Amino acid sequence: MWKQVVIDDSAIGPYDTMTPPIAAGTTPMRVFPIIHISRSWNEHTSRTAESRPARSAAVLLTWTMDPPAIDAGVPVPIIDVVAHVATTSGTVAFRLFFAEDLPAGIKRVPMVRPPLPERIYQRLTHTWPANIAIAMDAPGVAELFAQDWQLQGQTALVLRDSALTDDTLEHLRRLRDWRGVDFPADACLLIAPAVDGDGILFAAASAQELAGVVSALRQAFEEAGLTVTDDAVADSASPH
């Protein structure tokens, strides 16, 4: 399912995360994030527990930069890789909060506005619905990181087929807590933000399916020239 991904820098453009020049006329130096893939982390401080469906397997992807980027969101190189890897499996559905200046090719699935009493109830129970975006290419998928990502309002599903079932569509519209819900049968991957958007949660229905995702991500990051650390690799290399 998760195909080999070759990141073509000429297609996605140069990474524009740079340090300021130290003097006039100096060429800016590109700053690339170091990627960290973790299978064990503090879910309380990362606020990722509510984004994990019941009995799912998950990893948390974080990054470091030198100098640190404060409130900068997900670095562009990471967005590029995640978007390309996600689209190798097909269609991606995510919550749509801002409909202006969307990339071409995004299909909108608008919500039906409920009556006022129901809207009040939804606010009180944190179940108010969101519009849904359907994306089939990398520029469209990259848009999810601009849609309430840093406030942890976003959830995305990589679909096994091109359409959502009604149940999964309603879950994606409304759920803020996935812990009591089985992993959607029509999805192969869930993507959600950690606290302040400073991490990316990847969850799958099984450890085997998740391993395929992690392998594809690692390969794509390395082909893009990014350094990746993986706690599973570190644990296997350490003496027992």
Secondary structure, DSSP 8 states (H G I E B T S, - for coil): --------HHHH-----B---SSTT----B---EEEEESS--HHHHT-GGGS-BT-EEEEEEEE-SS--TT--S-HHHHHHHHHHHHTT--EEEEE---TT--TT-EEE------HHHHHHHHHHT----EEEEE-SHHHHHGGGGSSTTTT---EEEESSSS--HHHHHHHHH-S--TTSB--TTEEEEEEE-GGG-SEEEEESSHHHHHHHHHHHHHHHHHTT--EEEHHHHHHHS--
